[in-house]
Structures are given as C-alpha cells and as structure tokens.
C-alpha cells in the first residue's frame, strides 16, 4: 500500500481532535482506517473507539480494511512491518511498537462485540439494549427494516380505514375530504410522510393538549371558523346586509353608460342584486368574476377611464376589497379543513402504528434515534447513562458528517459533551474526529441539513475553545480518482458565482489537486441538444401502434455518443494512459440520473454492435420475465383468478396466442378459465394440451416445494 499523503497523515494523527473537509475521491475511508490503526498503536483501548459510519456497507468495508492490515502485521517480517508503520505514523517504530503492532490483531479478535465501527442506528440499538429500563423499551425488542415498517404502516392504515367507514364520524368525514382532495395514491403518500415526521407531529399535538386542540389552533392561525363549511361563507357573503346594495346598484347604472365591457359588467352586477339570496349563492361565481380574475386576483380596472372618476364607482372598489377578504377567508378555511383532516387521519394511523409495534416489541429506525435522544435527555437518568458511556468511549469518529441529520447530531454531541471539559478521572486524552464535505451533502436525505452541519461545526469550535482543547482543521483536496484536466474543469465551473452559490460558502474557493498528475485527460463540451422542429403536422387521429418519428434530443445524444465510441474502436484510438488501443471495457458512460437517455444508450450500443454490459441497475418488478413469474405464483395459489391466469396463458411460460386465448375465454359464462382450459385440452389437445398439462404439473408441485426451488424448477 502506498504511503499516505502529508494531509492524510495530519488528519489521521490521533494526538487531538480534528474536523476534516474531504473532497470526493481523496481517500477519506483510508484516513478513517489509518486513524483507528494509529489510535490502537498509541495504546488506546479498542473498546473505547467508536466509529459512526453512514451505511452498513461502509462499516463493513472499514472493518475489513483494518482487520486485513492487522492480520498482515502479525506475519510480516520486522523490516517490512517497520517500513509500513513508518509510512503510517511518519516516524520509525521502536521494538515496543513493533511488538504491540503484532499483538493488536489478537486483541481485536478477543473483543466481545468487535471493534465499534457501526451506523448511528446500530449504536442507538446497542444503547437501548444496554439501558432498556431507562429508555422505557422492551428488553427483547427487535429492529425492523423499512420493508417491515411499511407493512405495519399499511396494516395501521387499513385499521383506520375500517374505523372510518362511519361517514358521520369525525374520522369518516376527514377521510371523505382527503379522498376528494388528494389524487390516486396521494393519501398513502401523505400518511407515509406524516409517519416519517411523527416525532415533531406528536410533540406538537402534545404541546397543544391533544388532537382537537391542535386542530382548533390550526383554524385560529388561519383565521378560519371551526366547523364552518366553505359554502356557508359564500351564503353569508350573499345575504342581505353583507354588501352595499344601493351603492352597487348606482355603480351598475353608471357602468351601463360606459363601454361595452362596462355595460356588460354593470348588467351582471345589477342582475345579481335582483336575485333572492339563494339564487345569489348559485350565481355567485359569475358575480365574483365581475371583480376578480379566474385566478382570484383583483381586476386592475373595474371601469374605463370615461366613467372611472364618477364617485359611485367607489362602491365597486369596496366590493372588490370585500370579495378579496372573502377569498382569503375561503382559502384559509380550505387549508384549515384539509390540514385538520390530514392531522386527524395521520395521528390515528400513527397511534395504530405505534400500537402494532408495541404489541410486537419492535422499533423502526426512527424509533431508535428518537428513543436514544429521549434516553440522553431524561432528568435524573441522563447523568447515569452518560457516566456509564463516558467510562467507555474515549475516541469518537464520525463519517459522512454532512449527511447526519439534526436529531442524529444531538446524540453525537451528547456523547462527546465531556470530550472538551478538561482532564477526567482517567488519564486518557479523548478525541473527536469528524469528516464531511458540504459539497457532497444530499441535504434532505434522512433529514440532513446543511445549515445545521455548519452550526454543529461552530458549536464544536466554541466548546473546544472554552475547554482549551482546540480542534484542528484539515482539508483533503488531492483526488486519487480523476486527472488534472477533469479537476481543472470542475474548478473552473465552480469559480462562477452562479455555480458556486448553494454549494460553497461565499468566501470559499473550490480547489482540487490530482494525485495522478502524469495521466492525460480531455474535457469536451458538446452543444446542448434541444427538440427539433416538427417536419410533419401531427395527424388528428394517430394510430396507437404508429412508430414515433420525432427527433428526440435523448435519441440524438445517445446516437452521437455511440457513434464516437464506435469510431474510437474502429480506428484503434490510443488510450494515452495505457498506450494501447481503446477497448470497449475502457469506456464508462456516467449519467446524472437513470431514465430515457439510459434506455436510448443501451439500445443504440446494441444496434451499433458495441459490446456493452448494459444498465447497471434493473427495475426488477418492471421486468416482463419477473412479472410473468409473479403471475405464475399468483396462479398456482389462486387458479380461479381468471384475469391473472389469462396473463399467464399469454406469457412465454405457456405460450397461447391471442386467438387461442380469445377462443378459450369468449362466451364461457360463469365457467372459470381454468375449467375451460381443462375442457379445451380434452377436445383440442394439439392446441391446448401442452399448456394444460404444464400448468397442472405446476399446481401439483406448488404445494410441496419452497418458492425458490419451485421457480428454479419451472425455469
């Protein structure tokens, strides 16, 4: 392994706390692993090291790297081991260090739970299992994944829907309103989002004293009357005495003497004034349009200049202002009613969801974070918990800090609260290592927030300054992935204020260095592909199976890329980094997102005969073979499902044609499709015998074979 760079070595120095800003491809994982190794070499207790990574895969990779290095130290000869330790620490090791390095692997293997390299959720699970009584959780709780949590959420939703079948109940009325308001699937999405934010939602409800009080507060904030329907506001607005009838009538008469537009408006106002209140309600929309646009904005002019100066026209302005106030009240009432309906249903679902989890003694990922935060914030219990933890955690390392959410940061800050408080009971210098980069933040992922990331950094600086234990700042900007030409292009783009905004702080400058300075690179900027003008008019009645002849930008980009690759291969273009002709395996096409361009590229590569691995990811459930196997699974479980069986019969698994299926299904009356197939196989074995026999064999096997073996046998 090559020696670390000076910046990497400085960041991995275990002598103090460090906040590292690391560009992509600068060896961040190596620095994390090197710091753990140097902590162990410096005599740190392996059980006192806690490294929080973002994913299980990252934790596994880091643990594998450390254990491989430690295992190599056991068998390496003295010269090789001394050289590797000098590369790692920057100083030649003495005999004691060599001996300690050889013993570290066995010491790590003897740890009951292994090195503390885990995700934040795994840490929370471990804390809750260690302090179940203090946290108020079942000691035998299990953590459920997102799929199981989704299944429980659906069960909770189903229970709420059953409870809401009474249309006169508050829950039933709320469901009716949401069913009208939200599009297909919108209710499920809204409820899932509400459950994901259940902690602040429940806290808000409890702060107001309950669901009804929260709904009342929502109506109050929006100046909306609780229990009033929008139609009632309209009826009130049309009642006698709610408007200046005499003034409006006078203004209408003035309007009739103006232009054609004025006369039309005046006629409309006068006609509405002559109606009885109930008829005014029915014609209120037409009357409203005399003063407001269809979008609900006030019309800029209510009369032409010829009559606009007449004092009677002022009544129109007063009426317009009244209607605008009514618009605002209607909007507020609409928002309040919809919010109340969503709150009522969402809180009911959350209560059922929590009940289901408690019944099964399970916690989801959000529960782990919430319960741990509660555990570390309980008066009278927190000190005991932190005392027990403080006696164990000496060195805390945080990976991907930019994607750590505020609630996760609360846990980290509580665990590291005493790191900068000065000397403790034990003669151990405790350290905090944080690595992150604002430019790589996904921001909203798992609730991460860039502003909070910057606040945490400032808080740690102030804590360190107050404790007299400064936190070093380190920057890793030397890329091991790319070449100088590409990195220079990136820096040039982000030198522009428009590109830098939202990615860097105003005073920061983006700068990348390349480790592989001798490698060549090239950046080409191609013209932006835009839709071409249609050469032929679109037919009024296009056939559903007519080929699409439009010159799509995605198709042109795909063809241009494939043409370029094809030319490289045909003329034997030399790859400067290797000095050999380019091979198909040397080319990688990166896209900002998967979609139509990816499909066009894969198709164009195949049509051009360019060997390609294809898409790197498949939407499994959208694949036709998978859908056919799903239909098979449904069919052997419930052969009486005629529609599903028809799909299976048409699939390559059974291979009936459209005509075969039509003759089989048409005019069968109440006879099921499976019975019709069995009868047809006896009458026309050449046509239906194979499909019937094959499906019968599947039915016989399905009851006695596990799914994996069954589908393997079928295929």
C-alpha positions in Angstrom: 0.0 0.0 0.0 1.3 3.4 -0.9 2.3 5.9 1.8 -0.4 8.4 2.9 -0.1 12.0 1.8 1.0 14.7 4.3 -2.6 15.9 4.5 -3.9 12.4 5.2 -1.2 11.8 7.8 -2.1 15.0 9.5 -5.8 14.2 9.6 -5.1 10.7 10.9 -2.9 11.9 13.7 -4.5 10.6 16.9 -3.0 13.3 19.1 -6.0 15.6 19.1 -9.5 16.3 17.7 -9.8 17.0 14.0 -12.6 18.3 11.7 -11.7 17.2 8.2 -13.2 18.6 5.0 -12.7 15.9 2.3 -13.4 16.2 -1.4 -14.7 13.2 -3.2 -12.0 10.6 -4.1 -9.4 12.0 -1.6 -9.0 8.8 0.4 -11.5 9.5 3.3 -12.0 5.9 4.1 -8.3 5.3 4.3 -7.9 8.2 6.7 -10.6 6.8 8.9 -8.9 3.4 8.9 -5.4 4.9 9.5 -6.7 6.9 12.4 -8.1 3.8 14.1 -4.9 2.0 13.5 -2.8 4.8 14.9 -5.1 5.0 18.0 -4.5 1.3 18.6 -0.8 1.7 18.1 -0.8 4.6 20.5 -2.2 2.3 23.2 -5.9 3.3 23.0 -8.3 0.7 24.5 -10.0 -0.9 21.5 -13.3 -0.9 23.4 -13.0 2.9 23.8 -13.1 3.5 20.0 -16.4 4.3 18.4 -16.6 5.0 14.7 -20.0 6.0 13.2 -20.4 5.4 9.5 -23.3 6.2 7.2 -24.1 2.7 5.9 -23.6 -0.9 6.9 -21.6 -1.4 3.8 -19.2 1.4 4.7 -18.8 0.0 8.2 -18.1 -3.5 6.8 -15.5 -2.1 4.3 -13.7 -0.1 7.0 -13.7 -3.0 9.4 -12.3 -5.3 6.7 -9.5 -2.9 5.9 -8.5 -2.6 9.5 -8.5 -6.3 10.2 -6.6 -7.1 7.0 -3.9 -4.6 8.0 -3.7 -6.0 11.5 -3.6 -9.6 10.2 -0.7 -8.6 7.8 1.2 -7.1 10.7 1.2 -10.5 12.6 3.1 -12.4 9.9 5.2 -9.6 8.3 8.9 -9.7 8.9 10.4 -7.0 11.0 11.8 -4.9 8.1 8.5 -4.9 6.2 6.5 -4.2 9.3 8.8 -1.3 10.3 8.5 0.2 6.9 4.7 0.0 6.9 4.5 1.5 10.4 6.8 4.3 9.4 4.6 5.1 6.4 1.6 5.1 8.7 2.9 7.2 11.5 5.7 9.2 9.9 8.3 8.0 12.5 10.4 4.9 12.7 8.9 2.4 15.2 10.8 1.1 18.2 10.9 -2.5 19.3 7.9 -1.9 21.7 5.8 -0.5 18.9 6.6 -3.5 16.6 5.7 -5.9 19.4 2.4 -4.0 20.1 1.5 -4.0 16.4 1.8 -7.8 16.2 -0.4 -8.3 19.2 -3.2 -5.9 18.1 -4.9 -8.4 15.8 -5.4 -10.9 18.6 -6.6 -8.2 20.9 -9.2 -7.0 18.4 -10.4 -10.6 17.8 -10.9 -11.1 21.5 -13.3 -8.1 21.8 -16.8 -9.5 22.7 -18.5 -7.3 20.1 -15.6 -6.5 17.8 -14.4 -3.0 17.0 -17.0 -0.3 17.5 -17.5 0.5 13.8 -21.2 0.8 13.1 -24.0 3.0 11.8 -25.8 5.5 14.1 -28.8 3.3 14.1 -26.7 0.3 15.3 -25.3 2.4 18.1 -28.8 3.5 19.2 -29.9 -0.1 19.2 -26.9 -1.1 21.4 -27.6 1.8 23.8 -31.3 0.9 24.1 -30.5 -2.7 24.8 -28.0 -1.7 27.4 -30.4 0.7 29.2 -33.9 -0.7 28.4 -35.4 0.3 31.7 -34.1 3.9 31.5 -35.3 4.1 27.9 -38.7 2.6 28.5 -38.4 -0.1 25.8 -38.8 -3.8 25.9 -35.5 -5.5 26.7 -36.2 -8.1 24.0 -37.1 -5.5 21.3 -36.2 -6.2 17.7 -35.3 -3.6 15.0 -37.4 -3.8 11.8 -36.2 -2.8 8.4 -38.0 -0.3 6.1 -40.0 -3.1 4.4 -41.4 -4.5 7.6 -42.2 -1.0 8.8 -44.1 -0.3 5.6 -46.1 -3.4 6.1 -47.0 -2.4 9.6 -47.9 1.1 8.3 -50.2 -0.4 5.8 -51.9 -2.5 8.4 -52.4 0.6 10.6 -53.9 2.4 7.6 -56.2 -0.5 6.9 -57.4 -0.3 10.6 -58.0 3.4 10.3 -59.9 3.0 7.0 -62.1 0.4 8.7 -62.8 2.7 11.6 -63.7 5.5 9.2 -66.4 3.6 7.4 -68.9 5.6 9.5 -69.3 8.6 7.3 -70.8 10.7 10.1 -67.9 10.2 12.5 -65.1 12.8 12.6 -62.7 10.3 11.2 -65.1 9.3 8.4 -65.6 13.0 7.4 -61.9 13.5 7.4 -61.3 10.5 5.1 -64.1 11.7 2.8 -62.5 15.1 2.5 -59.0 13.6 1.8 -60.4 11.2 -0.8 -61.8 14.2 -2.7 -58.7 16.4 -2.2 -55.8 14.0 -2.9 -55.3 12.2 -6.1 -54.9 8.5 -6.5 -52.3 7.3 -4.1 -52.0 10.7 -2.6 -53.5 9.7 0.8 -51.0 6.8 1.2 -48.1 9.1 0.3 -49.2 11.9 2.7 -49.7 9.4 5.5 -46.3 7.8 4.9 -44.7 11.3 5.0 -46.6 12.1 8.2 -45.5 8.9 9.9 -41.9 9.7 8.9 -42.3 13.1 10.7 -44.2 11.6 13.6 -41.9 12.8 16.4 -42.4 16.6 15.8 -46.0 15.9 14.9 -46.7 14.1 18.2 -44.7 16.7 20.1 -46.9 19.5 18.5 -50.1 17.6 19.4 -49.0 17.1 23.0 -47.9 20.7 23.3 -51.4 21.8 22.4 -53.1 19.2 24.6 -54.5 16.8 22.1 -55.7 16.4 18.5 -58.8 18.5 18.9 -56.9 21.4 20.5 -54.3 21.2 17.7 -57.0 21.4 15.1 -58.5 24.3 16.9 -55.2 26.1 16.9 -54.7 25.5 13.2 -58.1 27.1 12.5 -57.2 30.0 14.7 -53.8 30.6 13.0 -55.6 30.7 9.6 -58.5 32.8 10.9 -60.9 30.1 9.9 -64.1 29.3 11.8 -64.1 25.7 13.2 -66.9 23.6 11.9 -67.9 26.0 9.1 -68.2 24.7 5.5 -66.9 26.9 2.6 -70.4 27.0 1.2 -71.6 28.7 4.5 -69.1 31.5 4.0 -70.5 32.0 0.5 -74.0 32.0 1.7 -73.1 34.6 4.3 -71.5 36.8 1.7 -74.6 36.7 -0.4 -77.0 37.6 2.4 -78.8 40.9 2.6 -76.9 43.5 4.6 -73.5 41.9 3.8 -72.8 44.4 1.0 -73.7 47.9 -0.1 -76.7 47.0 -2.4 -77.7 50.7 -3.1 -74.1 51.7 -3.8 -73.5 48.8 -6.1 -76.8 49.4 -8.0 -75.8 53.0 -8.5 -72.4 51.9 -9.8 -74.1 49.4 -12.1 -76.2 52.1 -13.6 -73.1 54.2 -14.2 -71.4 51.3 -15.8 -74.3 50.8 -18.3 -73.4 54.2 -19.7 -69.8 53.3 -20.4 -68.1 51.0 -22.9 -69.5 47.6 -24.0 -67.3 46.0 -21.3 -68.6 48.4 -18.7 -72.2 47.8 -19.7 -71.7 44.0 -19.5 -70.2 44.3 -16.0 -73.0 46.6 -14.9 -75.6 44.3 -16.3 -74.1 41.4 -14.5 -73.9 43.2 -11.1 -77.5 44.5 -11.4 -78.9 41.1 -12.4 -77.2 39.5 -9.3 -78.5 42.2 -7.0 -82.1 41.5 -8.2 -81.8 37.8 -7.1 -83.0 36.4 -3.9 -80.2 35.2 -1.5 -80.4 31.5 -2.5 -80.2 32.4 -6.2 -77.3 34.8 -5.4 -75.4 31.8 -4.0 -75.9 29.8 -7.1 -74.8 32.7 -9.3 -72.0 33.9 -7.0 -69.2 32.7 -9.3 -70.4 34.8 -12.2 -70.8 37.8 -9.9 -67.3 37.3 -8.5 -65.8 37.4 -11.9 -67.1 41.0 -12.3 -64.5 42.0 -9.7 -61.8 39.3 -9.7 -60.0 37.2 -12.3 -60.5 33.5 -12.6 -57.2 33.1 -10.6 -58.8 35.0 -7.7 -56.8 38.2 -8.2 -58.4 41.6 -8.2 -59.0 43.1 -11.6 -56.8 46.1 -12.2 -59.6 48.1 -13.7 -63.3 48.0 -12.8 -64.3 50.7 -15.2 -63.0 52.6 -18.3 -61.4 56.0 -17.9 -64.6 57.7 -19.2 -66.5 56.8 -16.1 -63.8 55.8 -13.6 -63.9 59.2 -12.0 -67.5 59.0 -11.0 -67.9 58.8 -7.2 -70.4 56.0 -7.5 -67.6 53.8 -8.9 -66.0 53.7 -5.4 -68.7 51.2 -4.4 -67.1 48.8 -6.8 -63.7 49.1 -5.2 -65.2 48.5 -1.7 -67.0 45.4 -3.1 -63.8 44.2 -4.7 -62.0 44.5 -1.4 -64.8 42.6 0.4 -64.5 39.8 -2.1 -60.8 39.7 -1.7 -61.2 39.3 2.0 -63.7 36.6 1.4 -61.2 34.9 -0.9 -58.6 34.9 1.8 -61.0 33.5 4.3 -62.1 30.8 1.9 -58.5 29.9 1.2 -57.7 29.9 4.9 -60.8 27.7 5.7 -59.9 25.3 2.9 -56.4 24.9 4.1 -57.5 24.6 7.7 -60.1 21.9 6.8 -57.7 19.9 4.7 -55.0 20.2 7.3 -57.3 19.2 10.1 -58.5 16.2 8.1 -54.9 15.1 7.4 -53.9 15.6 11.0 -56.9 13.6 12.3 -56.2 10.7 9.9 -52.4 10.8 10.3 -52.5 10.9 14.1 -54.9 8.0 14.1 -52.6 6.0 11.8 -49.6 6.9 13.9 -51.4 5.7 17.1 -52.3 2.4 15.4 -48.8 2.1 14.1 -47.3 2.6 17.5 -49.7 0.1 19.0 -48.8 -2.5 16.4 -45.1 -2.0 17.1 -45.6 -2.1 20.9 -47.6 -5.4 20.5 -44.7 -7.0 18.6 -41.9 -5.4 20.6 -40.3 -3.9 17.6 -38.7 -0.5 16.8 -38.1 1.1 13.4 -35.1 3.2 12.5 -36.7 6.5 13.5 -37.7 5.0 16.9 -34.0 4.1 17.6 -33.0 7.7 17.1 -36.0 9.2 19.0 -35.7 6.8 22.0 -32.0 7.3 22.2 -32.4 11.1 22.2 -35.0 10.8 24.9 -32.7 8.5 26.9 -29.9 11.0 26.8 -32.2 13.9 27.8 -34.1 12.5 30.8 -33.6 14.5 34.0 -32.2 12.2 36.7 -31.3 9.3 34.3 -29.2 11.0 31.7 -26.2 11.6 34.1 -26.1 7.9 35.0 -26.3 6.8 31.4 -23.6 9.4 30.3 -21.4 8.3 33.2 -21.5 4.7 32.1 -20.9 5.7 28.5 -18.2 8.2 29.4 -16.3 5.5 31.1 -16.1 3.6 27.8 -16.0 5.9 24.8 -12.6 7.6 24.5 -12.4 8.3 20.8 -15.4 9.1 18.6 -15.1 9.2 14.8 -18.0 10.5 12.6 -18.1 9.6 8.9 -20.2 11.5 6.3 -21.0 14.2 8.7 -22.7 16.4 6.1 -25.5 13.8 5.8 -26.0 13.4 9.5 -29.5 14.8 10.5 -30.0 17.3 13.4 -31.6 14.6 15.6 -28.6 12.3 15.0 -26.2 15.2 15.7 -27.9 15.6 19.1 -26.8 12.1 20.1 -23.3 12.6 18.9 -23.0 16.0 20.7 -24.3 14.4 24.0 -21.8 11.5 23.7 -18.9 13.9 23.1 -20.1 16.6 25.6 -17.3 15.9 28.1 -14.5 15.5 25.5 -13.5 19.2 25.8 -14.2 19.6 29.5 -10.6 19.1 30.6 -8.9 16.2 32.4 -11.2 13.4 33.7 -10.9 10.7 36.3 -8.8 8.6 33.9 -5.6 9.7 32.3 -6.9 9.5 28.7 -6.9 12.2 26.1 -10.3 11.8 24.4 -10.6 12.8 20.8 -13.3 13.6 18.3 -12.7 13.0 14.6 -15.3 14.4 12.1 -15.1 14.1 8.3 -17.6 15.6 5.9 -18.0 17.9 3.0 -20.9 20.3 2.3 -20.5 19.8 -1.5 -21.3 16.1 -1.2 -24.4 16.6 1.0 -27.7 15.1 -0.1 -29.2 17.7 2.3 -32.7 16.2 2.7 -31.6 12.6 2.9 -32.7 11.3 6.3 -33.4 14.8 7.3 -29.8 16.1 6.9 -29.5 19.9 6.9 -26.5 21.9 5.6 -27.2 24.8 7.9 -27.3 22.5 11.0 -24.0 21.0 9.8 -22.4 24.4 9.9 -23.9 25.2 13.3 -22.5 21.9 14.7 -19.1 22.8 13.5 -19.3 26.2 15.1 -20.6 24.7 18.3 -17.7 22.2 18.5 -15.2 25.1 17.9 -16.7 27.0 20.8 -16.7 24.0 23.1 -13.1 23.3 22.2 -12.0 26.9 22.7 -13.8 27.0 26.1 -12.1 23.8 27.2 -8.7 24.9 25.9 -8.5 21.9 23.7 -8.5 23.2 20.1 -10.0 21.2 17.2 -7.6 21.1 14.2 -9.0 21.9 10.7 -7.8 19.6 7.9 -8.5 19.6 4.2 -8.2 16.6 1.9 -8.3 18.0 -1.7 -5.9 15.7 -3.5 -8.0 13.4 -5.7 -6.9 9.8 -6.3 -9.8 9.2 -8.8 -9.5 11.7 -11.5 -6.9 13.5 -13.6 -5.8 17.2 -13.6 -7.7 18.1 -16.8 -11.0 17.0 -15.4 -10.5 18.5 -12.0 -9.4 21.8 -13.5 -12.7 21.9 -15.5 -14.7 21.3 -12.3 -12.8 24.1 -10.5 -13.4 26.4 -13.5 -17.1 25.8 -13.4 -17.4 26.4 -9.7 -15.4 29.6 -10.0 -18.5 31.1 -11.4 -20.7 32.8 -8.8 -23.8 31.2 -10.2 -22.5 27.7 -9.9 -20.8 28.3 -6.5 -24.0 29.6 -4.8 -25.6 26.9 -2.7 -22.5 24.6 -2.9 -19.8 26.7 -1.2 -19.9 29.5 1.3 -19.4 32.9 -0.2 -15.7 33.2 0.8 -14.7 29.7 -0.1 -12.9 28.7 -3.3 -13.2 25.2 -4.7 -9.8 23.7 -5.4 -8.8 20.2 -6.4 -5.4 18.6 -6.8 -4.7 15.4 -8.7 -2.5 12.6 -7.3 -2.0 11.1 -10.8 -0.5 14.3 -12.3 1.1 12.4 -15.2 -2.1 11.0 -16.6 -3.8 12.6 -19.5 -7.3 13.8 -19.8 -9.7 15.7 -22.0 -12.9 17.5 -21.4 -15.2 18.2 -24.4 -18.3 20.4 -24.2 -21.0 19.4 -26.7 -23.8 21.7 -27.9 -27.0 21.3 -25.9 -29.5 19.0 -27.6 -32.9 20.7 -28.0 -36.1 19.3 -29.5 -36.1 19.7 -33.3 -38.9 21.4 -35.0 -41.6 19.0 -36.3 -41.2 18.5 -40.1 -44.7 17.0 -40.5 -48.0 18.0 -38.9 -49.3 15.7 -36.2 -52.2 13.7 -37.6 -55.6 14.3 -36.0 -56.2 10.6 -35.4 -52.8 8.9 -34.9 -52.8 5.1 -34.8 -51.9 3.7 -31.4 -49.2 1.5 -32.9 -47.8 4.1 -35.3 -44.0 4.4 -34.9 -42.7 7.6 -33.3 -40.7 9.5 -35.8 -39.9 12.6 -33.8 -36.3 13.6 -33.5 -35.9 13.3 -29.7 -32.9 15.1 -28.1 -32.2 12.0 -26.0 -32.0 9.8 -29.1 -29.6 12.2 -30.8 -27.4 12.4 -27.8 -27.3 8.6 -27.5 -26.5 8.1 -31.2 -23.8 10.8 -31.0 -22.1 9.1 -28.0 -22.3 5.7 -29.6 -21.0 7.0 -32.9 -18.0 8.5 -31.1 -17.3 5.2 -29.3 -17.7 3.2 -32.5 -15.2 5.5 -34.3 -12.6 5.1 -31.4 -12.9 1.3 -31.7 -12.7 1.2 -35.5 -9.7 3.4 -36.0 -7.8 2.0 -33.0 -7.8 5.2 -30.9 -4.9 5.0 -28.5 -5.7 5.4 -24.8 -2.9 7.7 -23.6 -2.9 6.4 -20.0 -2.0 2.8 -21.3 -0.5 3.5 -24.7 -2.9 0.8 -26.1 -5.9 0.9 -28.4 -9.2 1.7 -26.6 -11.2 -1.4 -25.8 -15.0 -1.5 -25.0 -14.2 -2.2 -21.4 -12.2 1.1 -21.1 -15.4 3.2 -21.7 -17.8 4.1 -18.9 -20.9 6.3 -19.5 -22.0 8.2 -16.5 -25.4 9.8 -16.3 -26.8 12.2 -13.7 -30.0 10.1 -13.4 -31.5 6.9 -14.8 -34.2 7.3 -17.4 -35.0 7.6 -21.1 -31.4 8.6 -22.0 -30.1 5.4 -20.4 -32.6 3.3 -22.3 -31.6 5.1 -25.6 -27.9 4.5 -24.9 -28.3 0.8 -24.2 -30.4 0.3 -27.4 -28.0 2.4 -29.5 -25.0 0.4 -28.3 -26.7 -2.9 -29.1 -27.8 -1.6 -32.6 -24.2 -0.5 -33.3 -22.7 -3.8 -32.2 -20.6 -2.2 -29.5 -20.1 -4.7 -26.6 -21.7 -3.3 -23.5 -22.6 -4.5 -20.1 -25.9 -2.8 -20.2 -27.7 -0.9 -17.5 -26.1 -1.2 -14.0 -29.4 -1.5 -12.3 -32.7 -3.1 -13.3 -36.2 -2.1 -12.0 -36.9 -5.7 -11.0 -40.7 -5.5 -10.7 -40.9 -3.8 -14.1 -39.1 -6.6 -15.9 -41.5 -8.7 -18.0 -40.0 -12.1 -17.1 -40.4 -11.2 -13.4 -44.0 -10.1 -14.0 -44.6 -13.4 -15.7 -43.2 -15.3 -12.7 -45.3 -13.2 -10.4 -48.4 -14.1 -12.4 -47.3 -17.8 -12.1 -47.0 -17.5 -8.4 -50.5 -16.0 -8.1 -52.0 -18.6 -10.5 -50.8 -21.6 -8.5 -52.1 -20.0 -5.3 -55.4 -19.0 -6.8 -56.2 -20.6 -10.2 -59.7 -19.2 -10.1 -58.3 -15.6 -10.8 -59.3 -15.5 -14.4 -57.5 -12.2 -15.3 -54.2 -13.3 -13.8 -54.5 -16.8 -15.4 -55.1 -15.1 -18.8 -51.9 -13.1 -18.4 -50.0 -16.3 -17.6 -51.5 -18.2 -20.5 -50.3 -15.4 -22.9 -46.8 -15.4 -21.4 -43.9 -17.4 -22.8 -44.3 -19.8 -19.9 -47.5 -21.2 -21.5 -47.4 -19.6 -24.9 -51.0 -19.3 -26.1 -51.7 -16.8 -28.8 -54.3 -14.0 -28.8 -56.6 -16.2 -30.9 -56.2 -19.2 -28.6 -56.9 -17.1 -25.5 -60.0 -15.4 -27.2 -61.5 -18.8 -28.2 -60.8 -20.1 -24.8 -62.3 -17.2 -22.8 -65.1 -15.9 -25.0 -68.7 -17.0 -24.2 -67.7 -19.1 -21.2 -70.4 -17.6 -18.9 -69.9 -18.5 -15.3 -67.3 -21.2 -16.1 -63.9 -20.3 -14.7 -61.0 -20.0 -17.2 -59.1 -22.9 -15.6 -62.1 -25.3 -16.1 -62.5 -24.0 -19.6 -58.8 -24.8 -20.2 -59.1 -28.3 -18.9 -62.1 -29.0 -21.1 -60.4 -27.5 -24.2 -57.4 -29.6 -23.6 -59.5 -32.8 -24.0 -61.3 -31.5 -27.1 -58.2 -29.9 -28.8 -55.1 -31.5 -27.3 -52.8 -30.2 -30.0 -53.8 -26.6 -29.3 -54.3 -26.5 -25.5 -52.8 -29.8 -24.2 -49.3 -28.6 -23.5 -50.5 -25.5 -21.6 -53.0 -27.5 -19.6 -50.5 -30.3 -18.7 -47.8 -27.9 -17.8 -50.0 -25.8 -15.5 -51.4 -29.0 -13.9 -47.8 -30.1 -13.1 -47.1 -26.7 -11.5 -50.2 -26.9 -9.4 -49.1 -30.3 -8.1 -45.6 -29.2 -7.2 -46.5 -25.8 -5.7 -47.9 -27.2 -2.5 -44.8 -29.2 -1.7 -41.9 -27.0 -2.9 -40.4 -23.8 -1.3 -40.7 -20.8 -3.7 -37.0 -20.7 -4.7 -36.9 -24.4 -5.6 -40.3 -24.1 -7.4 -39.3 -21.2 -9.6 -35.9 -22.8 -10.3 -37.6 -26.0 -11.4 -40.1 -24.1 -13.6 -37.3 -22.1 -15.3 
